[in-house]
Amino acid sequence: MPCIPGLKHWLFIAVIVFTFVSKVSFKARISNISLVDSPTGEKLVKIELSEDRELPGPVVMQKGENELAREVVPIVSQILRSMPGISGGKVRIPRLTVFFTEDEWERILDKPNIGEYLEVVFDGKNLFIKKTED
């Protein structure tokens, strides 16, 4: 089986990083719940979790060491960020997708809804997903 050049190196680094990471957690919003077909023809419930992040606003660069420019550039940057349409807004970043069989989905008593927030926690060995207040 051919190997991608450098892949073994990155996998080794990933193993080292995961070995030393004590706990990783993030909050994500349920952005979609849909019914999909598996390759075997079985119906699956697909839950997509995403995170809304702010896009960076416009960047104002200054040229040289002008004293006046050093004082004015932060003010201009703040004004541009506060203007509607120019500020970056938000972008949805996919974080995690979970699939349940129809039987598993039916056994869930408190089913999640689109727009609810969940906390995803990875402690190095286990992955936990729990509802949060937000």
C-alpha positions as CSV (number, residue, x, y, z in Angstrom):
1,M,0.0,0.0,0.0
2,P,1.6,3.3,-1.0
3,C,2.2,5.9,1.7
4,I,1.8,9.6,1.4
5,P,5.2,11.3,1.9
6,G,5.5,12.7,5.4
7,L,2.3,11.0,6.6
8,K,4.1,8.7,9.0
9,H,5.9,11.7,10.5
10,W,2.6,13.5,11.1
11,L,0.9,10.5,12.6
12,F,3.8,10.1,15.0
13,I,3.5,13.7,16.0
14,A,-0.3,13.3,16.4
15,V,0.3,10.3,18.7
16,I,2.7,12.3,20.8
17,V,0.4,15.3,21.1
18,F,-2.6,13.1,22.1
19,T,-0.4,11.4,24.7
20,F,0.4,14.6,26.4
21,V,-3.0,16.3,26.1
22,S,-4.9,16.1,29.3
23,K,-8.3,17.3,28.1
24,V,-9.7,19.0,25.1
25,S,-13.2,20.5,25.2
26,F,-15.3,22.9,23.1
27,K,-18.9,24.0,22.7
28,A,-20.7,23.5,19.5
29,R,-24.2,24.1,18.2
30,I,-26.4,21.5,16.6
31,S,-26.6,22.9,13.0
32,N,-28.4,20.0,11.3
33,I,-30.3,16.8,12.1
34,S,-31.1,14.7,9.0
35,L,-32.0,11.2,8.0
36,V,-29.4,9.6,5.6
37,D,-28.9,6.1,4.1
38,S,-25.9,4.1,5.1
39,P,-23.9,2.1,2.4
40,T,-25.8,-1.0,3.6
41,G,-29.2,0.6,3.1
42,E,-29.9,1.2,6.8
43,K,-31.4,4.6,7.8
44,L,-29.2,6.7,10.0
45,V,-29.9,9.9,11.9
46,K,-27.0,12.3,11.3
47,I,-26.4,15.1,13.8
48,E,-23.9,17.9,12.7
49,L,-22.2,20.0,15.3
50,S,-20.7,23.3,14.3
51,E,-19.1,26.3,15.9
52,D,-19.8,29.9,14.9
53,R,-16.6,32.0,14.8
54,E,-16.1,35.6,14.2
55,L,-14.3,36.5,11.0
56,P,-11.4,38.9,11.4
57,G,-12.2,42.4,10.3
58,P,-10.2,44.5,7.8
59,V,-6.5,44.9,8.6
60,V,-5.0,48.4,8.4
61,M,-1.3,48.4,7.8
62,Q,1.0,51.3,8.5
63,K,4.2,52.0,6.6
64,G,7.2,53.4,8.3
65,E,7.7,54.6,11.8
66,N,5.4,57.6,11.7
67,E,4.2,58.6,15.2
68,L,0.9,59.9,13.9
69,A,0.2,56.7,12.0
70,R,0.8,54.6,15.1
71,E,-1.9,56.6,16.9
72,V,-4.4,56.8,14.1
73,V,-4.2,53.2,12.8
74,P,-5.9,51.6,15.9
75,I,-8.7,54.1,15.7
76,V,-9.3,53.5,12.0
77,S,-9.3,49.7,12.6
78,Q,-11.9,50.1,15.3
79,I,-14.1,52.3,13.2
80,L,-14.0,49.8,10.3
81,R,-14.8,46.9,12.6
82,S,-17.9,48.7,13.9
83,M,-19.3,49.4,10.5
84,P,-22.0,47.0,9.3
85,G,-21.1,45.1,6.1
86,I,-17.4,45.7,6.5
87,S,-16.9,43.7,9.7
88,G,-16.2,40.1,9.2
89,G,-19.4,38.6,10.6
90,K,-19.5,34.9,11.5
91,V,-18.6,31.8,9.8
92,R,-19.8,28.3,10.6
93,I,-17.0,25.8,11.2
94,P,-17.9,22.0,11.2
95,R,-16.7,20.4,14.4
96,L,-18.2,16.9,14.8
97,T,-20.8,14.7,13.0
98,V,-22.5,11.9,14.9
99,F,-24.6,9.1,13.4
100,F,-27.2,7.0,15.2
101,T,-29.2,4.1,13.9
102,E,-32.9,4.5,14.0
103,D,-33.1,2.1,17.0
104,E,-30.4,4.1,18.9
105,W,-32.2,7.3,18.0
106,E,-35.6,6.0,19.4
107,R,-33.9,5.0,22.7
108,I,-32.8,8.6,23.3
109,L,-35.4,10.0,25.7
110,D,-34.3,13.7,25.6
111,K,-33.6,14.1,21.9
112,P,-31.4,17.1,20.9
113,N,-32.8,19.9,18.8
114,I,-31.3,22.1,16.1
115,G,-29.8,25.2,17.7
116,E,-29.0,23.6,21.1
117,Y,-25.5,23.8,22.4
118,L,-23.5,20.8,23.4
119,E,-20.1,20.4,25.0
120,V,-17.6,18.0,23.5
121,V,-14.9,16.7,25.8
122,F,-12.0,14.4,24.8
123,D,-9.8,13.3,27.7
124,G,-7.3,11.3,25.7
125,K,-9.2,8.0,25.9
126,N,-12.9,8.9,26.0
127,L,-15.2,11.2,24.1
128,F,-18.1,12.8,26.0
129,I,-20.9,14.9,24.5
130,K,-23.3,16.6,26.9
131,K,-25.9,19.4,26.7
132,T,-25.0,22.8,28.0
133,E,-27.0,25.9,28.9
134,D,-26.5,28.7,26.4
